[in-house]
């Protein structure tokens, strides 16, 4: 295999790759063995015609496409490595010459990693703001714990009120005609949840078990069902059941029941400490984001559009995978959201641009600072991945190339270098 590389424009190289006739002949023979049995030639049993007869009947190039597809991916990869190009997007490939006698030649237009400059990445001044914990925040945490441990009790000695869960029958009418989707029996509804259209839940408050009543509401102008937009509706309802939450007392016994602490004061102190820890982490994240934004602002370079598109592809694949884990495919999700794939991709554009830029900037810092992870750090990262994915470390090594691990670790060390040198006020 012979390969030549030349720069044709910023961030683009043209690779010319020639695969010799010997390798091409081997691939042609493999293509014949794979596909020859599917080809019928008059005078021969199905799949038994010799290769020369097939080529004479259907043309010399009958197996060319399969043979080229067999060879060119590895030939392209070898040429990229040989030319020391850091390709960042799938190349555009064009076959320029092909024959049995000479093999075949193809050209690949490769988009390569751009050269960027980064300056003033040490000693960046940033402001760190740690939010002070208030008594109201601690009380809200305790209130949430109180609600989580509430007991549901049946209510039969009073009317329904906000916060109750009611079980109702209802049927909706527009101009005295029932409409589709407006009827349900023994429907469970939390009053005040905002689950129904405005005004519906409030009219159930004050009603008693067994009572039948009308609820008069008007559908919003932006309601999803066209035939109901802005329509005045009457729902005929019957109330069957009322239940309410019975909250436990916030005292020392509550603390013992829901935690490892003996007193309510200890539980409060623990919740305050957890909020403080979360606030500290949020402040540190804010500092890191500010540093990253500063680095991006001080980076210069012409970044190819293909890098942004490739990153969006990665984000889309990850999003689609997470949907599949929830039992939904991307097409169904897009229909539900009323979006097409093109519009959905655009929602990730800003995120993709920032991720591409910071990666390029940090990789440049790695280069400038000559950052190299140690063997011990690489081994520790493999062990960490093995533990996270519940796999043997060697299997992880077989799947994830050491070069990728090394690059990621180096980038993380670059972030730490920037943070350690920063002036944080």
Helices and strands as residue ranges (DSSP letters): E 2-9, E 12-19, H 21-35, G 36-38, H 51-58, G 60-63, H 64-83, E 92-99, E 103-111, E 117-118, E 125-126, H 135-148, E 151-154, E 165-174, E 177-190, G 201-203, E 212-218, G 226-228, E 232-246, H 252-258, H 264-297, E 299-300, H 305-325, H 330-337, H 341-346, H 349-369, H 375-388, H 393-399, H 402-421, E 423-424
